[in-house]
Amino acid sequence: MLLCYVTDRKLLGPSRGSDALLPLIARAGGAGVDWIQIREKDLPARELLELARRAIAAVPGTTSVLINDRLDVALASGAAGVHLGAASIPVAEAARWCRAGNAPANFQVGVSCHTLREASEAERAGASYVFFGPVYETPAKMQFGPPQGITRLAEACQSVRIPVLAIGGINEDNAGTCSEAGAAGIAAIRLFQEAKDVAALSRIVARLRKLPAGE
């Protein structure tokens, strides 16, 4: 099962800057999280680039760092990919440009999807993977409407061939249900960011690793 920590420094407090994320990013990498998506949309490009470079240096080679929205920052920092949303550049353009030799061969182009149609369109456009949700109710995803639920997640997983990661209200108790629905992994903020320490996070990762990954 793929495990993705999505950062959100604003949950750390109003006075916490991007530097506050670096220990959490290093901890997630050390605990064995597969992907870290830097989702700090409001950071100026220069500060985001510096954060990305420092994050990549802070995690082991087995952990991939993805940059939300900013393809330019993802490429300049040496990140493993870019994660796009509704307000980002179209996934088809990003994928076509990257696969025309402008990015490393294994560079990932992911996209957030909230409907079955969006997931299918993302696959046709050349996305490497999709996030689908919110599966469960969560404050971070309230603007995207009511939870999709497990049945809709299962339908999304069955409708595309690329990996689908469940997002939105995912915790240790319901991650197994997402896996049973066919999800290739889970993405979460609080599950990984609010762990007490690296030992606690390592235990969470170990338990999640025992869950079978979806197709």
C-alpha positions in Angstrom: 0.0 0.0 0.0 1.3 3.4 -1.0 1.4 5.9 1.9 1.5 9.6 1.2 1.9 12.4 3.7 0.3 15.6 2.5 1.8 18.6 4.3 -0.2 21.5 5.8 1.8 23.9 7.9 -1.2 26.0 8.8 -2.4 23.2 11.1 0.7 23.7 13.1 -0.3 27.2 14.2 -0.7 30.7 12.7 2.9 31.6 13.4 4.6 28.5 12.1 6.5 29.0 8.9 7.7 26.5 6.3 10.7 25.6 8.4 8.4 23.9 10.9 7.5 21.3 8.3 11.0 20.1 7.8 11.3 18.0 11.0 7.9 16.4 10.1 8.9 15.7 6.6 12.2 14.1 7.8 10.2 12.1 10.4 7.8 10.8 7.8 10.6 9.8 5.5 12.4 8.1 8.3 9.3 6.2 9.3 9.0 4.8 5.8 6.3 6.9 4.2 6.5 6.4 0.4 5.5 9.8 -0.9 5.5 13.3 0.6 3.3 15.9 -1.2 4.3 19.4 -0.3 0.9 21.1 -0.4 1.8 24.7 0.5 -0.1 26.6 -2.2 0.4 30.1 -0.7 4.2 30.0 -0.5 6.1 32.3 -2.9 7.9 30.3 -5.6 11.4 31.0 -4.1 10.4 29.9 -0.6 8.6 26.8 -2.0 11.7 25.9 -4.0 13.9 26.2 -1.0 11.5 24.1 1.1 11.3 21.4 -1.7 15.1 21.2 -2.0 15.6 20.9 1.8 12.8 18.3 2.0 14.4 16.1 -0.7 17.7 16.3 1.2 16.0 15.4 4.4 14.3 12.1 3.3 15.8 8.8 2.2 16.0 7.9 -1.4 13.1 5.5 -1.0 10.8 8.4 -0.3 9.5 10.5 -3.2 8.7 14.2 -2.8 5.9 15.6 -4.9 5.1 19.3 -5.3 1.5 20.5 -5.4 0.5 22.7 -8.3 3.9 24.1 -9.3 5.5 22.2 -12.2 8.3 24.6 -12.4 9.3 24.2 -8.8 9.0 20.4 -9.0 11.4 20.3 -11.9 13.8 22.9 -10.5 14.0 21.2 -7.1 14.5 17.7 -8.5 11.2 16.4 -7.1 9.8 13.1 -8.2 6.6 14.7 -9.6 3.9 17.3 -9.5 0.4 17.0 -8.1 -2.3 19.0 -9.9 -5.7 20.3 -8.8 -8.7 22.0 -10.4 -6.9 25.3 -10.6 -3.6 24.0 -11.9 -2.5 23.7 -15.5 -4.4 21.0 -17.4 -3.1 17.5 -16.7 -3.0 16.7 -20.4 -0.7 19.7 -21.1 1.6 18.9 -18.1 1.8 15.2 -19.0 2.5 15.9 -22.7 5.1 18.5 -22.0 6.9 16.3 -19.4 6.9 13.2 -21.6 8.3 15.1 -24.5 11.7 14.9 -22.9 11.4 18.0 -20.6 11.3 15.9 -17.4 12.9 12.7 -16.1 11.4 9.6 -17.5 9.9 8.5 -14.2 8.5 12.0 -13.3 5.0 11.6 -12.0 2.0 13.8 -12.9 -0.8 13.2 -10.4 -4.2 14.9 -10.1 -6.9 15.3 -7.5 -10.3 13.9 -8.5 -13.7 14.2 -6.9 -15.9 12.4 -9.4 -15.7 9.2 -11.5 -15.7 11.3 -14.6 -12.7 13.3 -13.4 -10.8 10.1 -12.6 -11.4 8.7 -16.1 -10.5 12.0 -17.8 -7.3 12.2 -15.8 -6.3 8.7 -16.9 -7.0 9.6 -20.6 -5.0 12.8 -20.2 -1.9 10.9 -19.1 -2.0 11.2 -15.3 0.4 8.8 -13.5 -2.0 8.4 -10.6 -5.1 10.1 -9.0 -6.2 11.0 -5.5 -9.9 10.3 -5.1 -12.0 11.9 -2.4 -12.9 13.0 0.0 -13.8 9.5 1.0 -14.8 10.4 4.5 -15.8 13.7 6.1 -12.8 15.9 6.9 -12.4 19.7 7.5 -9.7 20.0 4.9 -12.0 18.8 2.1 -15.3 20.4 3.0 -15.1 22.7 0.0 -15.3 19.7 -2.3 -18.8 18.7 -1.1 -20.1 15.7 0.9 -17.9 12.6 1.3 -17.8 10.2 -1.7 -17.9 7.1 0.5 -16.4 3.7 0.0 -18.8 2.6 -2.7 -17.8 5.5 -5.0 -14.1 4.9 -4.2 -14.5 1.3 -5.3 -16.1 2.4 -8.5 -13.3 4.8 -9.1 -10.7 2.1 -8.6 -12.5 -0.2 -11.0 -12.9 2.5 -13.7 -9.2 3.3 -14.2 -6.0 1.4 -14.6 -3.7 3.9 -12.9 -3.2 3.9 -9.1 -5.9 5.5 -7.1 -5.1 6.8 -3.6 -7.9 7.5 -1.2 -7.9 10.8 0.5 -10.1 12.6 3.0 -10.6 11.6 6.6 -8.3 8.6 6.3 -7.1 7.1 9.6 -5.8 3.8 10.9 -9.3 2.5 11.5 -10.7 3.0 8.0 -7.6 2.6 5.9 -8.2 -1.1 5.6 -11.7 -0.4 4.1 -10.1 1.8 1.5 -7.7 -1.0 0.6 -10.5 -3.5 0.4 -12.3 -1.1 -2.0 -9.3 -1.3 -4.4 -7.2 1.7 -3.4 -3.5 1.4 -4.2 -2.8 3.6 -1.2 -3.9 6.4 1.0 -3.0 10.1 1.3 -3.5 12.0 4.5 -2.5 15.1 6.5 -3.3 14.5 10.1 -2.7 10.8 10.2 1.0 11.4 9.5 1.5 15.0 10.6 0.0 14.6 14.1 1.9 11.5 15.2 3.6 12.0 18.5 7.1 11.1 17.4 9.0 9.0 14.9 8.5 5.9 16.9 4.7 6.4 16.9 4.7 7.2 13.2 6.8 4.1 12.5 4.2 2.0 14.3 1.4 3.5 12.2 3.3 2.9 9.0 4.1 -0.7 10.0 0.4 -1.4 10.7 -0.7 0.2 7.4 2.0 -1.9 5.6 0.2 -5.0 6.6 -2.9 -4.0 4.6 -3.0 -5.4 1.1 -2.8 -2.8 -1.7 -5.6 -2.5 -4.2 -5.1 -3.2 -7.8 
